Amino acid sequence: MKHFRHAVAICSAIFLGTALQAQMGPPMGMGVASSGPTEVGVMTVAETQVPYAVTLPGRAVATEQTDIRPRVSGMISEIAYVPGQAVAVGDLLFRIDAASYEAALASAEATLSSAQAALAAAQRTVDRYDQLGDVVTSSDRDTATTALMQATATVKSAEAALQTAQLNLDWTEVRSPIAGVVDLPQVSVGALVTANQTDALTTVTQSDPIYVDVAESAARIARVRDQIDSGSLTPDAGLTATLALESGTAYDKIGQLVSPGLSVSTSTGAVDFRFEFDNSDHRIMPGQFLRVDIVIAHQTAFLVPQRAGTRQSDGSLTVFIAENGIAKQVTLTTKGSYQNAWIVTSGLGDGDQVILDGLTSLRDGAEVTTVPVTIDAAGVVQDVTPAAGN
């Protein structure tokens, strides 16, 4: 019986081991095939010229903006424009009652006529004395000469008074000194205004083209200059800028630098710059806040889509490349980003195949098969469509 129980126990152990092995699968080296290489999407990279740009907050400023104030006193008799319309230089905006100024002009004209008559009489006296020669005493001659000089001065004074009266009459018509769009009137017909008053009658604004002012840190400007001096950056011939509106919409015009900064603010440590943009559709309004992207220079680098990179625990950035059917993890040196890509200055070479797709559970040294892919502006990976005939 004892031997029988041992035999039963041995048979049971063999049966349980066989069943467990069947559940776990065959042991390694028993002729079962492995899963094979992982299919991955790759993009071939090459060195290119990458714009070096900074993004700064900016504020729109009118090219010209003028407060319209009266130069003479009186009552507003007419508002001669439509608010919001474009006006040219010299267009009539307001008319001030001119009756008193017309009277003043007529009085100045009469005064000038009287002075001119007195001048003519004094001139005739001097001419007659000159003809009489020694018959006229020197005292009479001096008196006549003095009277002529006084009459001449009186005429000049009357001419100046006439000119002033004419200017005052002209100024009763308040005209635009610049071309632009005119704002709502701040007075109504019948309102009394005074010469050079503090309150403006309205405002004329020229916003095409329009300026955009930005301020950049003097410290960052110095760092960029150091990179240019070292040769890592190549400066552009002229600074250009693009805009993003407050809604996030990109503005389709390119701005040009018109006023470089010449001094550093003692309070902010920043340098002010001004760019000019076409604004023919008047989409940008003075005072509007904008995001300004300024291309300062170019640098030679690789552009690697951000989705391909992984940040390690030490902060380093790594990607996988496909090399001879093997996935190889490499560490990159970057200098910021451009659009949806990292700007890579070392860690890659021309022709390297960066793995963009199939990264899940991918490990360094894994076997891979590659499929060419591209990535669109939204960061979506798509297979490369073969050329016709291939």
C-alpha positions as a Markdown table, in Angstrom:
| # | Residue | x | y | z |
|---|---|---|---|---|
| 1 | Met | 0.0 | 0.0 | 0.0 |
| 2 | Lys | 2.8 | 2.3 | 0.9 |
| 3 | His | 4.4 | 2.0 | -2.6 |
| 4 | Phe | 1.0 | 2.5 | -4.2 |
| 5 | Arg | 0.5 | 5.8 | -2.4 |
| 6 | His | 3.9 | 7.0 | -3.5 |
| 7 | Ala | 3.1 | 6.1 | -7.1 |
| 8 | Val | -0.2 | 8.0 | -7.0 |
| 9 | Ala | 1.5 | 11.1 | -5.6 |
| 10 | Ile | 4.2 | 11.0 | -8.3 |
| 11 | Cys | 1.5 | 10.7 | -11.0 |
| 12 | Ser | -0.5 | 13.6 | -9.5 |
| 13 | Ala | 2.6 | 15.9 | -9.5 |
| 14 | Ile | 3.4 | 15.0 | -13.1 |
| 15 | Phe | -0.2 | 15.8 | -14.1 |
| 16 | Leu | -0.4 | 19.2 | -12.3 |
| 17 | Gly | 3.0 | 20.2 | -13.7 |
| 18 | Thr | 1.9 | 19.4 | -17.2 |
| 19 | Ala | -1.4 | 21.3 | -16.8 |
| 20 | Leu | 0.5 | 24.4 | -15.4 |
| 21 | Gln | 3.0 | 24.3 | -18.3 |
| 22 | Ala | 0.1 | 24.2 | -20.8 |
| 23 | Gln | -1.4 | 27.3 | -19.3 |
| 24 | Met | 1.9 | 29.2 | -19.2 |
| 25 | Gly | 3.0 | 28.3 | -22.7 |
| 26 | Pro | 6.0 | 26.5 | -23.9 |
| 27 | Pro | 9.4 | 27.3 | -22.4 |
| 28 | Met | 11.9 | 29.6 | -24.1 |
| 29 | Gly | 13.9 | 27.9 | -26.8 |
| 30 | Met | 11.3 | 25.4 | -27.6 |
| 31 | Gly | 10.8 | 26.6 | -31.2 |
| 32 | Val | 7.9 | 29.2 | -30.7 |
| 33 | Ala | 8.4 | 32.3 | -32.9 |
| 34 | Ser | 8.9 | 35.8 | -31.4 |
| 35 | Ser | 6.4 | 38.8 | -32.0 |
| 36 | Gly | 8.7 | 40.4 | -34.6 |
| 37 | Pro | 9.8 | 44.1 | -35.3 |
| 38 | Thr | 7.6 | 47.0 | -34.3 |
| 39 | Glu | 6.2 | 49.2 | -37.1 |
| 40 | Val | 7.0 | 52.9 | -36.6 |
| 41 | Gly | 6.5 | 56.1 | -38.5 |
| 42 | Val | 9.6 | 58.0 | -39.2 |
| 43 | Met | 10.5 | 61.5 | -40.6 |
| 44 | Thr | 13.9 | 62.2 | -42.2 |
| 45 | Val | 15.5 | 65.4 | -40.8 |
| 46 | Ala | 18.0 | 67.7 | -42.3 |
| 47 | Glu | 19.7 | 70.9 | -41.1 |
| 48 | Thr | 17.9 | 74.0 | -42.1 |
| 49 | Gln | 17.8 | 77.8 | -41.5 |
| 50 | Val | 15.4 | 78.4 | -38.6 |
| 51 | Pro | 14.1 | 81.9 | -37.7 |
| 52 | Tyr | 15.1 | 83.1 | -34.3 |
| 53 | Ala | 12.0 | 85.0 | -33.1 |
| 54 | Val | 10.8 | 86.5 | -29.9 |
| 55 | Thr | 7.2 | 87.1 | -28.8 |
| 56 | Leu | 6.4 | 90.4 | -27.1 |
| 57 | Pro | 3.2 | 92.2 | -26.0 |
| 58 | Gly | 2.5 | 95.3 | -28.1 |
| 59 | Arg | 0.1 | 98.2 | -28.3 |
| 60 | Ala | -1.3 | 99.9 | -31.4 |
| 61 | Val | -0.6 | 103.6 | -31.8 |
| 62 | Ala | -2.2 | 105.9 | -34.4 |
| 63 | Thr | 0.1 | 107.3 | -37.0 |
| 64 | Glu | -1.3 | 110.7 | -36.3 |
| 65 | Gln | -4.0 | 111.8 | -33.9 |
| 66 | Thr | -5.1 | 115.4 | -33.4 |
| 67 | Asp | -7.5 | 117.0 | -31.0 |
| 68 | Ile | -9.4 | 119.7 | -32.7 |
| 69 | Arg | -9.8 | 123.0 | -30.8 |
| 70 | Pro | -11.1 | 126.4 | -31.8 |
| 71 | Arg | -8.6 | 129.2 | -32.4 |
| 72 | Val | -11.2 | 132.0 | -32.0 |
| 73 | Ser | -14.2 | 132.4 | -29.6 |
| 74 | Gly | -17.8 | 132.4 | -30.6 |
| 75 | Met | -20.9 | 130.2 | -31.1 |
| 76 | Ile | -20.9 | 127.0 | -33.1 |
| 77 | Ser | -23.1 | 127.7 | -36.1 |
| 78 | Glu | -22.6 | 124.4 | -38.0 |
| 79 | Ile | -21.1 | 120.9 | -37.7 |
| 80 | Ala | -20.0 | 120.2 | -41.2 |
| 81 | Tyr | -19.0 | 116.5 | -41.1 |
| 82 | Val | -20.4 | 113.0 | -40.6 |
| 83 | Pro | -18.8 | 111.2 | -37.6 |
| 84 | Gly | -16.8 | 108.2 | -38.6 |
| 85 | Gln | -16.1 | 109.4 | -42.1 |
| 86 | Ala | -12.6 | 109.9 | -43.6 |
| 87 | Val | -11.6 | 113.5 | -44.1 |
| 88 | Ala | -8.7 | 115.0 | -46.0 |
| 89 | Val | -6.4 | 117.8 | -45.0 |
| 90 | Gly | -8.3 | 121.1 | -45.0 |
| 91 | Asp | -11.8 | 119.6 | -44.9 |
| 92 | Leu | -14.3 | 121.7 | -43.0 |
| 93 | Leu | -15.4 | 120.3 | -39.6 |
| 94 | Phe | -17.0 | 123.2 | -37.7 |
| 95 | Arg | -18.2 | 126.7 | -38.5 |
| 96 | Ile | -18.2 | 129.4 | -35.8 |
| 97 | Asp | -20.5 | 132.5 | -36.2 |
| 98 | Ala | -18.4 | 134.9 | -38.2 |
| 99 | Ala | -20.5 | 138.2 | -38.0 |
| 100 | Ser | -18.2 | 139.9 | -35.5 |
| 101 | Tyr | -15.1 | 138.8 | -37.3 |
| 102 | Glu | -16.4 | 140.1 | -40.6 |
| 103 | Ala | -17.1 | 143.5 | -39.0 |
| 104 | Ala | -13.6 | 143.5 | -37.5 |
| 105 | Leu | -12.1 | 142.8 | -40.9 |
| 106 | Ala | -14.1 | 145.6 | -42.5 |
| 107 | Ser | -12.9 | 148.0 | -39.8 |
| 108 | Ala | -9.3 | 146.9 | -40.3 |
| 109 | Glu | -9.6 | 147.5 | -44.1 |
| 110 | Ala | -10.9 | 151.0 | -43.4 |
| 111 | Thr | -8.1 | 151.8 | -41.0 |
| 112 | Leu | -5.6 | 150.6 | -43.6 |
| 113 | Ser | -7.1 | 152.8 | -46.3 |
| 114 | Ser | -6.9 | 155.8 | -44.0 |
| 115 | Ala | -3.3 | 155.1 | -43.1 |
| 116 | Gln | -2.4 | 154.7 | -46.8 |
| 117 | Ala | -4.1 | 158.1 | -47.6 |
| 118 | Ala | -2.0 | 159.7 | -44.8 |
| 119 | Leu | 1.1 | 158.1 | -46.2 |
| 120 | Ala | 0.4 | 159.4 | -49.7 |
| 121 | Ala | -0.1 | 162.9 | -48.3 |
| 122 | Ala | 3.1 | 162.8 | -46.3 |
| 123 | Gln | 5.0 | 161.5 | -49.4 |
| 124 | Arg | 3.7 | 164.3 | -51.5 |
| 125 | Thr | 4.9 | 166.9 | -49.0 |
| 126 | Val | 8.4 | 165.4 | -48.9 |
| 127 | Asp | 8.5 | 165.3 | -52.7 |
| 128 | Arg | 7.4 | 169.0 | -53.0 |
| 129 | Tyr | 10.0 | 170.1 | -50.5 |
| 130 | Asp | 12.7 | 168.2 | -52.5 |
| 131 | Gln | 11.6 | 170.1 | -55.6 |
| 132 | Leu | 11.8 | 173.5 | -53.8 |
| 133 | Gly | 15.3 | 172.9 | -52.7 |
| 134 | Asp | 16.9 | 175.6 | -50.5 |
| 135 | Val | 13.7 | 177.6 | -50.3 |
| 136 | Val | 12.4 | 175.2 | -47.6 |
| 137 | Thr | 14.0 | 175.4 | -44.2 |
| 138 | Ser | 15.7 | 172.4 | -42.7 |
| 139 | Ser | 13.2 | 172.4 | -39.9 |
| 140 | Asp | 10.3 | 172.1 | -42.3 |
| 141 | Arg | 12.1 | 169.4 | -44.2 |
| 142 | Asp | 12.8 | 167.4 | -41.0 |
| 143 | Thr | 9.1 | 167.7 | -39.9 |
| 144 | Ala | 7.9 | 166.5 | -43.3 |
| 145 | Thr | 10.3 | 163.5 | -43.2 |
| 146 | Thr | 9.3 | 162.6 | -39.7 |
| 147 | Ala | 5.6 | 162.7 | -40.7 |
| 148 | Leu | 6.4 | 160.4 | -43.7 |
| 149 | Met | 8.1 | 157.9 | -41.4 |
| 150 | Gln | 5.2 | 157.9 | -39.0 |
| 151 | Ala | 2.7 | 157.4 | -41.8 |
| 152 | Thr | 4.7 | 154.5 | -43.1 |
| 153 | Ala | 4.7 | 152.9 | -39.7 |
| 154 | Thr | 0.9 | 153.5 | -39.4 |
| 155 | Val | 0.3 | 151.7 | -42.7 |
| 156 | Lys | 2.4 | 148.7 | -41.6 |
| 157 | Ser | 0.5 | 148.5 | -38.3 |
| 158 | Ala | -2.8 | 148.7 | -40.2 |
| 159 | Glu | -1.7 | 146.0 | -42.6 |
| 160 | Ala | -0.8 | 143.7 | -39.6 |
| 161 | Ala | -4.2 | 144.5 | -38.0 |
| 162 | Leu | -5.9 | 143.6 | -41.3 |
| 163 | Gln | -4.0 | 140.3 | -41.5 |
| 164 | Thr | -5.0 | 139.4 | -37.9 |
| 165 | Ala | -8.6 | 140.2 | -38.7 |
| 166 | Gln | -8.5 | 138.1 | -41.8 |
| 167 | Leu | -6.9 | 135.2 | -39.9 |
| 168 | Asn | -9.6 | 135.4 | -37.2 |
| 169 | Leu | -12.3 | 135.3 | -39.8 |
| 170 | Asp | -10.6 | 132.3 | -41.5 |
| 171 | Trp | -10.4 | 130.5 | -38.2 |
| 172 | Thr | -14.2 | 130.7 | -37.8 |
| 173 | Glu | -14.0 | 127.7 | -40.2 |
| 174 | Val | -12.4 | 124.9 | -38.2 |
| 175 | Arg | -10.7 | 122.6 | -40.7 |
| 176 | Ser | -8.9 | 119.3 | -40.3 |
| 177 | Pro | -5.1 | 119.6 | -40.1 |
| 178 | Ile | -4.5 | 116.0 | -41.0 |
| 179 | Ala | -6.1 | 113.2 | -43.1 |
| 180 | Gly | -7.9 | 110.6 | -41.1 |
| 181 | Val | -11.2 | 109.5 | -39.5 |
| 182 | Val | -13.1 | 112.1 | -37.5 |
| 183 | Asp | -14.7 | 111.2 | -34.2 |
| 184 | Leu | -18.0 | 112.2 | -32.7 |
| 185 | Pro | -18.4 | 116.0 | -32.0 |
| 186 | Gln | -18.1 | 117.0 | -28.3 |
| 187 | Val | -20.2 | 120.1 | -28.8 |
| 188 | Ser | -23.5 | 120.9 | -30.5 |
| 189 | Val | -24.7 | 123.8 | -32.7 |
| 190 | Gly | -25.3 | 126.8 | -30.5 |
| 191 | Ala | -22.5 | 126.0 | -28.0 |
| 192 | Leu | -20.2 | 128.8 | -27.0 |
| 193 | Val | -16.5 | 128.0 | -27.4 |
| 194 | Thr | -13.4 | 129.9 | -26.6 |
| 195 | Ala | -10.0 | 130.2 | -28.3 |
| 196 | Asn | -7.6 | 127.4 | -27.4 |
| 197 | Gln | -9.9 | 125.9 | -24.8 |
| 198 | Thr | -8.9 | 122.8 | -23.0 |
| 199 | Asp | -11.8 | 120.6 | -24.2 |
| 200 | Ala | -11.5 | 119.4 | -27.8 |
| 201 | Leu | -14.3 | 119.8 | -30.3 |
| 202 | Thr | -13.5 | 116.4 | -31.7 |
| 203 | Thr | -10.5 | 114.2 | -32.7 |
| 204 | Val | -9.1 | 113.2 | -36.1 |
| 205 | Thr | -7.2 | 109.9 | -36.2 |
| 206 | Gln | -5.0 | 108.5 | -38.9 |
| 207 | Ser | -4.6 | 104.7 | -38.5 |
| 208 | Asp | -3.5 | 103.5 | -41.9 |
| 209 | Pro | -0.7 | 102.6 | -41.7 |
| 210 | Ile | -0.7 | 102.0 | -37.9 |
| 211 | Tyr | 2.2 | 101.8 | -35.5 |
| 212 | Val | 2.7 | 99.0 | -32.9 |
| 213 | Asp | 5.0 | 99.7 | -30.0 |
| 214 | Val | 6.8 | 97.0 | -28.1 |
| 215 | Ala | 9.4 | 96.9 | -25.3 |
| 216 | Glu | 12.2 | 94.4 | -25.1 |
| 217 | Ser | 14.5 | 93.6 | -22.2 |
| 218 | Ala | 18.0 | 95.2 | -22.6 |
| 219 | Ala | 19.5 | 92.0 | -21.1 |
| 220 | Arg | 17.9 | 89.8 | -23.7 |
| 221 | Ile | 19.1 | 92.2 | -26.5 |
| 222 | Ala | 22.6 | 91.8 | -25.1 |
| 223 | Arg | 22.4 | 88.0 | -25.1 |
| 224 | Val | 21.2 | 88.0 | -28.7 |
| 225 | Arg | 24.1 | 90.3 | -29.7 |
| 226 | Asp | 26.6 | 87.9 | -28.0 |
| 227 | Gln | 25.1 | 85.0 | -30.0 |
| 228 | Ile | 25.5 | 87.0 | -33.2 |
| 229 | Asp | 29.1 | 87.9 | -32.4 |
| 230 | Ser | 29.8 | 84.2 | -31.7 |
| 231 | Gly | 28.4 | 83.2 | -35.0 |
| 232 | Ser | 25.6 | 81.0 | -33.7 |
| 233 | Leu | 23.0 | 83.4 | -35.0 |
| 234 | Thr | 22.9 | 85.2 | -38.4 |
| 235 | Pro | 21.2 | 88.6 | -38.2 |
| 236 | Asp | 18.5 | 89.5 | -40.7 |
| 237 | Ala | 18.9 | 92.6 | -42.9 |
| 238 | Gly | 15.9 | 94.2 | -41.3 |
| 239 | Leu | 13.6 | 93.3 | -38.4 |
| 240 | Thr | 10.1 | 92.1 | -39.5 |
| 241 | Ala | 7.1 | 91.3 | -37.3 |
| 242 | Thr | 3.8 | 89.6 | -37.4 |
| 243 | Leu | 0.8 | 90.1 | -35.2 |
| 244 | Ala | -1.8 | 88.0 | -33.4 |
| 245 | Leu | -5.0 | 89.9 | -32.4 |
| 246 | Glu | -6.6 | 89.7 | -29.0 |
| 247 | Ser | -8.9 | 86.9 | -30.3 |
| 248 | Gly | -5.8 | 84.9 | -31.2 |
| 249 | Thr | -6.4 | 85.4 | -35.0 |
| 250 | Ala | -3.2 | 85.9 | -37.0 |
| 251 | Tyr | -3.0 | 89.3 | -38.8 |
| 252 | Asp | -2.0 | 88.8 | -42.4 |
| 253 | Lys | 0.2 | 91.8 | -42.8 |
| 254 | Ile | 4.0 | 92.0 | -42.2 |
| 255 | Gly | 5.4 | 94.9 | -40.1 |
| 256 | Gln | 8.6 | 96.7 | -40.7 |
| 257 | Leu | 10.8 | 98.4 | -38.0 |
| 258 | Val | 10.6 | 102.2 | -38.3 |
| 259 | Ser | 12.0 | 103.3 | -35.0 |
| 260 | Pro | 14.8 | 101.3 | -33.3 |
| 261 | Gly | 15.3 | 101.8 | -29.5 |
| 262 | Leu | 18.1 | 104.2 | -28.6 |
| 263 | Ser | 17.9 | 104.2 | -24.8 |
| 264 | Val | 17.0 | 101.9 | -21.9 |
| 265 | Ser | 14.2 | 102.8 | -19.6 |
| 266 | Thr | 15.5 | 103.6 | -16.1 |
| 267 | Ser | 12.3 | 102.2 | -14.6 |
| 268 | Thr | 11.8 | 98.9 | -16.6 |
| 269 | Gly | 15.2 | 98.2 | -18.1 |
| 270 | Ala | 13.6 | 97.8 | -21.5 |
| 271 | Val | 14.2 | 99.3 | -24.9 |
| 272 | Asp | 11.2 | 100.6 | -26.9 |
| 273 | Phe | 10.8 | 99.6 | -30.6 |
| 274 | Arg | 8.1 | 100.7 | -33.1 |
| 275 | Phe | 6.8 | 98.7 | -36.1 |
| 276 | Glu | 4.6 | 99.9 | -38.9 |
| 277 | Phe | 1.8 | 97.8 | -40.4 |
| 278 | Asp | -0.6 | 98.3 | -43.3 |
| 279 | Asn | -4.1 | 98.8 | -41.8 |
| 280 | Ser | -6.1 | 99.6 | -44.9 |
| 281 | Asp | -9.1 | 97.6 | -43.6 |
| 282 | His | -8.9 | 99.4 | -40.2 |
| 283 | Arg | -9.0 | 96.1 | -38.4 |
| 284 | Ile | -6.5 | 97.3 | -35.8 |
| 285 | Met | -7.5 | 100.3 | -33.7 |
| 286 | Pro | -5.3 | 102.6 | -31.7 |
| 287 | Gly | -4.9 | 101.5 | -28.1 |
| 288 | Gln | -5.5 | 97.8 | -29.0 |
| 289 | Phe | -3.2 | 95.2 | -27.3 |
| 290 | Leu | -1.6 | 92.7 | -29.6 |
| 291 | Arg | 0.9 | 89.8 | -29.5 |
| 292 | Val | 4.0 | 90.6 | -31.7 |
| 293 | Asp | 6.3 | 87.9 | -33.1 |
| 294 | Ile | 9.6 | 89.5 | -34.2 |
| 295 | Val | 12.1 | 87.6 | -36.3 |
| 296 | Ile | 15.5 | 88.8 | -35.2 |
| 297 | Ala | 17.9 | 86.4 | -36.9 |
| 298 | His | 18.3 | 82.9 | -38.3 |
| 299 | Gln | 20.2 | 79.9 | -37.0 |
| 300 | Thr | 21.3 | 76.5 | -38.5 |
| 301 | Ala | 19.5 | 73.7 | -36.7 |
| 302 | Phe | 17.2 | 70.7 | -37.0 |
| 303 | Leu | 13.4 | 71.0 | -36.5 |
| 304 | Val | 12.0 | 68.0 | -34.6 |
| 305 | Pro | 8.3 | 67.8 | -34.0 |
| 306 | Gln | 7.6 | 68.1 | -30.3 |
| 307 | Arg | 5.5 | 65.0 | -30.1 |
| 308 | Ala | 8.6 | 63.0 | -30.9 |
| 309 | Gly | 10.5 | 64.1 | -27.8 |
| 310 | Thr | 10.3 | 62.9 | -24.2 |
| 311 | Arg | 11.5 | 64.8 | -21.1 |
| 312 | Gln | 13.5 | 62.6 | -18.8 |
| 313 | Ser | 13.6 | 62.9 | -15.0 |
| 314 | Asp | 16.8 | 65.0 | -15.2 |
| 315 | Gly | 15.1 | 67.4 | -17.6 |
| 316 | Ser | 17.0 | 66.2 | -20.8 |
| 317 | Leu | 15.1 | 65.8 | -24.0 |
| 318 | Thr | 15.3 | 62.5 | -25.9 |
| 319 | Val | 14.0 | 61.1 | -29.1 |
| 320 | Phe | 14.1 | 57.7 | -30.8 |
| 321 | Ile | 15.8 | 57.4 | -34.2 |
| 322 | Ala | 15.6 | 54.3 | -36.5 |
| 323 | Glu | 19.1 | 53.1 | -37.4 |
| 324 | Asn | 19.6 | 49.8 | -39.4 |
| 325 | Gly | 16.2 | 48.5 | -38.2 |
| 326 | Ile | 17.0 | 49.3 | -34.5 |
| 327 | Ala | 15.4 | 52.0 | -32.4 |
| 328 | Lys | 18.1 | 54.1 | -30.8 |
| 329 | Gln | 17.4 | 56.7 | -28.1 |
| 330 | Val | 19.4 | 59.9 | -28.4 |
| 331 | Thr | 19.7 | 63.0 | -26.2 |
| 332 | Leu | 19.2 | 66.4 | -27.9 |
| 333 | Thr | 20.4 | 69.9 | -27.2 |
| 334 | Thr | 17.7 | 72.4 | -28.0 |
| 335 | Lys | 17.4 | 76.2 | -28.2 |
| 336 | Gly | 13.7 | 76.7 | -27.7 |
| 337 | Ser | 10.9 | 75.9 | -30.1 |
| 338 | Tyr | 9.6 | 77.1 | -33.4 |
| 339 | Gln | 5.9 | 76.6 | -34.2 |
| 340 | Asn | 5.3 | 72.9 | -33.2 |
| 341 | Ala | 8.9 | 71.8 | -33.4 |
| 342 | Trp | 12.0 | 71.8 | -31.1 |
| 343 | Ile | 15.0 | 73.7 | -32.4 |
| 344 | Val | 17.8 | 71.1 | -32.1 |
| 345 | Thr | 21.4 | 72.1 | -32.3 |
| 346 | Ser | 23.1 | 68.8 | -31.5 |
| 347 | Gly | 22.2 | 65.2 | -31.1 |
| 348 | Leu | 21.1 | 64.5 | -34.7 |
| 349 | Gly | 22.7 | 64.4 | -38.1 |
| 350 | Asp | 21.5 | 64.9 | -41.7 |
| 351 | Gly | 19.4 | 62.0 | -42.9 |
| 352 | Asp | 18.5 | 60.7 | -39.4 |
| 353 | Gln | 15.1 | 59.1 | -39.2 |
| 354 | Val | 13.3 | 60.4 | -36.2 |
| 355 | Ile | 10.5 | 58.2 | -35.0 |
| 356 | Leu | 7.2 | 60.1 | -34.7 |
| 357 | Asp | 4.6 | 57.3 | -34.5 |
| 358 | Gly | 4.5 | 53.9 | -32.8 |
| 359 | Leu | 6.3 | 55.2 | -29.7 |
| 360 | Thr | 4.1 | 53.3 | -27.2 |
| 361 | Ser | 6.3 | 50.9 | -25.1 |
| 362 | Leu | 9.2 | 51.5 | -27.5 |
| 363 | Arg | 12.5 | 50.7 | -25.9 |
| 364 | Asp | 16.1 | 51.5 | -26.8 |
| 365 | Gly | 17.5 | 48.7 | -29.0 |
| 366 | Ala | 14.1 | 47.4 | -30.1 |
| 367 | Glu | 13.7 | 46.0 | -33.6 |
| 368 | Val | 11.6 | 48.3 | -35.9 |
| 369 | Thr | 10.4 | 48.5 | -39.4 |
| 370 | Thr | 9.9 | 52.1 | -40.7 |
| 371 | Val | 7.1 | 53.8 | -42.6 |
| 372 | Pro | 7.7 | 57.3 | -43.9 |
| 373 | Val | 5.2 | 59.9 | -42.4 |
| 374 | Thr | 4.7 | 63.6 | -42.2 |
| 375 | Ile | 3.2 | 65.9 | -39.6 |
| 376 | Asp | 0.8 | 68.7 | -40.3 |
| 377 | Ala | 0.5 | 72.1 | -38.6 |
| 378 | Ala | -2.0 | 70.7 | -36.1 |
| 379 | Gly | 0.5 | 68.0 | -35.0 |
| 380 | Val | -1.3 | 65.1 | -36.7 |
| 381 | Val | 0.9 | 62.4 | -38.2 |
| 382 | Gln | 0.0 | 61.2 | -41.6 |
| 383 | Asp | 1.5 | 58.5 | -43.9 |
| 384 | Val | 3.5 | 59.9 | -46.9 |
| 385 | Thr | 1.5 | 59.3 | -50.1 |
| 386 | Pro | 3.7 | 57.5 | -52.6 |
| 387 | Ala | 4.5 | 59.5 | -55.8 |
| 388 | Ala | 2.6 | 58.4 | -58.9 |
| 389 | Gly | 4.2 | 55.4 | -60.7 |
| 390 | Asn | 6.1 | 54.2 | -57.6 |
